[in-house]
Amino acid sequence: MYKIYKKILSILLLLLVLTIIFNPIYTKADNITITINGQNITFNQQPVLKNTTTLVPMRAFFEALGARVDWDESTQTVTGIRDNTIVQLTIGSKKAKVNGQEKELKVEAQLINGYTYIPLRFVGEALGDEVIWQNGHIIINSKKAPPSGKLTVSYIDVGQGDSIFIQTPSGKTMLIDAGVPEMGSRVVDYIRSRGVNKIDIVVGTHPHADHIGGIPAVIENFQIGKFYMPKITTTTKTFENVLRAAKSKGLSINVAKAGVVLDLGNEVKAEMLAPNSSHYDDLNNYSAVIKITYGNTAFLFTGDAEKESEQEMLDKGYELKADVLKVGHHGSSSASTWAFLKAVNPKYAVISCGKGNDYGHPHKETMEKLKSLGIIVYRTDECGTVVAVSDGKTISFNVKPGDYTAGSSGSSSTSSTSSSKTFQSLPYGYYGEPGKVYVDSSGRGLIKGNINSKGEKIYHIPGDPWYNRTKAEVWFKTEAEAQAAGFRPPKKIKKEET
């Protein structure tokens, strides 16, 4: 028996030795500092060392170098694209590709604690940057990372949502929106990759989840100077989370409205041009619209402001002219009127939307207008994170422009339930699929949320017996969104007569 135990112990020890040899233990690179173009960079996930190779979090590092990132889940392959250079790495493979040519890796890309890590030096040099090691200090002289001393505007790829990070020549910073809650960590990573620990101004343009959802994560991870949102409240869980995060940090919420001047340093003029009214039927029109001017260049950020808000700005006679327009409402046809586009007269337009989104953004009508006016379009669904850099005279971009192809609505067309639909009795369930999208042609939610006389939060989907006689206090796009906000379907649902 003793011999058997001894043999088993020997085998286990051999396996342990082999594991250590072929899968060396990672060590945190605590003593390593990384500088890109003179700015110290930190990541939300700590860099690690393996076989003397520094591994860094994939997306944050690629974006810090001004590269667009694509991920193929089926092949576990990450692709970084900058100008004419394409770098591909597959998790677990020591074969990488640079513009289609195979390259040998000393250490492969790999998953560590659920995050994809890539070899720093290989990626930096593959993109054509200079990588220097000096006694624990990694210095990267990048040709495309946003330089200091200039106005840098990053339209962060947060899928179907908005998030824009602005760095001014004086070093002041501003964040406009932060995407849906699930994108909060991506926004945090991106800002940290810029070597930023404090955000001077945070603006939540309006209380929709795809704009303010990630703000709690931002508030939790950074020192915040001033926080702005329009004077409108909702009963959604997302909005409540924002309020809770602000309160936990002792942040007061300043009202975002036309006429507010923002302090981004002496070199930059920043002011709000909307909202101009105290009440709108649609939450989108409460959007804070911000114009930033640096030297002879100007940027206009419109949130989800639609035709009504655009017309108000025109009626007020504001100077709307800008070189770069962040297209309103993700390129929806509910925004970007001819009159507004002509008043702004941009050379470039940026559309923030998700690839294959449920709303068909950007809409055909908007893309046809932009094309007919000769406006060059950048879009996050095609270009990834778009970084515009202004020296006060000219503006350059980190990626090539996108095209004028409209989004495909697929299942996003207005979902209406026929009168013959059979409604089941589901006291705390769903009518149908929780993720089914109910929107109109402009991408606005059609599910009505109402608080009855007993204080109960109840939602109704199009076609249910009470839909037409229910007054909406809040609108939702999916049942899952409604239930996340604390609303439920009616307790007694009858079969609708044909």
HUJO-V923386 format. One record per run of one state. SS is the DSSP state (H for helix, E for strand, L for the rest). FROM is the first residue (numbers start at 1). LEN is the number of residues. If there is no record, write none. Layout:
<<SS | FROM | LEN> <SS | FROM | LEN>>
This chain:
<<L | 1 | 1> <H | 2 | 21> <L | 23 | 4> <E | 27 | 2> <L | 29 | 4> <E | 33 | 4> <L | 37 | 2> <E | 39 | 3> <L | 42 | 6> <E | 48 | 3> <L | 51 | 2> <E | 53 | 5> <H | 58 | 7> <L | 65 | 3> <E | 68 | 5> <L | 73 | 4> <E | 77 | 6> <L | 83 | 2> <E | 85 | 6> <L | 91 | 4> <E | 95 | 4> <L | 99 | 2> <E | 101 | 4> <L | 105 | 5> <E | 110 | 3> <L | 113 | 2> <E | 115 | 5> <H | 120 | 7> <L | 127 | 3> <E | 130 | 5> <L | 135 | 2> <E | 137 | 5> <L | 142 | 9> <E | 151 | 5> <L | 156 | 8> <E | 164 | 4> <L | 168 | 5> <E | 173 | 4> <L | 177 | 4> <H | 181 | 13> <L | 194 | 4> <E | 198 | 7> <L | 205 | 4> <H | 209 | 4> <L | 213 | 2> <H | 215 | 7> <L | 222 | 1> <E | 223 | 7> <L | 230 | 7> <H | 237 | 12> <L | 249 | 4> <E | 253 | 3> <L | 256 | 5> <E | 261 | 2> <L | 263 | 5> <E | 268 | 7> <L | 275 | 8> <H | 283 | 4> <L | 287 | 2> <E | 289 | 6> <L | 295 | 2> <E | 297 | 5> <L | 302 | 5> <H | 307 | 10> <L | 317 | 7> <E | 324 | 3> <L | 327 | 1> <H | 328 | 4> <L | 332 | 6> <H | 338 | 7> <L | 345 | 3> <E | 348 | 4> <L | 352 | 12> <H | 364 | 9> <L | 373 | 3> <E | 376 | 4> <H | 380 | 4> <L | 384 | 2> <E | 386 | 5> <L | 391 | 4> <E | 395 | 3> <L | 398 | 12> <H | 410 | 3> <L | 413 | 26> <E | 439 | 1> <L | 440 | 5> <E | 445 | 1> <L | 446 | 1> <E | 447 | 5> <L | 452 | 5> <E | 457 | 4> <L | 461 | 13> <E | 474 | 3> <L | 477 | 2> <H | 479 | 6> <L | 485 | 3> <E | 488 | 1> <L | 489 | 10>>
